[in-house]
Amino acid sequence: MSIIYVLIPIAIIIVALALVIFFWAVKTNQFEDLDRQGYSILFDDDLSGDEKKLAEQRKQLQQRKETNDRD
């Protein structure tokens, strides 16, 4: 029975902490736009000049590797 005297305050502290975190998230607009992050994966960003060069080099290396593996 004495364990209840420990568990009840711990439970109250956990609930209070959860409420504080929830209200902080609402206050800082964490729930403002939930769909944007889900759709952002569908859109490709344009590559910069350096990134295009690296992508071409990787593509060429991959093609060379594939042709060497075939032989």
C-alpha positions in Angstrom: 0.0 0.0 0.0 2.9 2.4 0.7 4.0 2.0 -3.0 0.9 4.0 -4.0 2.3 7.0 -2.2 5.3 6.9 -4.5 3.5 5.9 -7.8 0.8 8.6 -7.7 3.2 11.5 -7.5 5.4 9.9 -10.2 2.3 9.5 -12.4 1.3 13.1 -11.8 4.8 14.3 -12.7 4.8 12.3 -15.9 1.4 13.6 -17.0 2.4 17.2 -16.2 5.6 16.8 -18.2 3.7 15.4 -21.1 1.3 18.4 -21.0 4.1 20.9 -20.8 5.8 19.3 -23.9 2.5 19.2 -25.8 1.7 22.9 -25.1 5.3 23.9 -26.0 4.9 22.1 -29.3 1.6 23.8 -30.0 3.0 27.2 -29.0 6.0 26.9 -31.3 3.9 25.8 -34.3 5.1 22.3 -34.5 1.7 21.2 -35.7 1.2 24.0 -38.1 1.8 22.2 -41.4 1.7 18.4 -41.1 1.4 17.6 -44.8 4.4 19.6 -46.1 7.0 17.1 -44.9 5.0 14.2 -46.3 4.9 15.7 -49.8 8.4 17.1 -49.8 9.8 13.7 -50.6 7.9 13.7 -53.9 9.6 16.8 -55.2 13.2 16.6 -56.5 15.4 19.6 -56.0 17.5 20.8 -58.9 21.2 19.9 -58.7 23.8 22.6 -58.6 26.7 22.7 -61.1 29.1 20.8 -58.8 26.4 18.2 -57.9 25.7 17.6 -61.6 29.3 17.0 -62.3 29.6 14.5 -59.4 26.4 12.8 -60.5 27.8 12.4 -64.0 31.1 11.0 -62.7 29.3 8.5 -60.5 27.1 7.5 -63.4 30.1 7.0 -65.7 32.0 5.0 -63.0 28.9 2.8 -62.5 28.7 2.2 -66.2 32.4 1.3 -66.4 32.0 -1.1 -63.5 29.0 -2.8 -65.1 30.8 -3.3 -68.4 33.9 -4.6 -66.6 31.8 -7.0 -64.6 30.2 -8.4 -67.8 33.6 -9.2 -69.3 
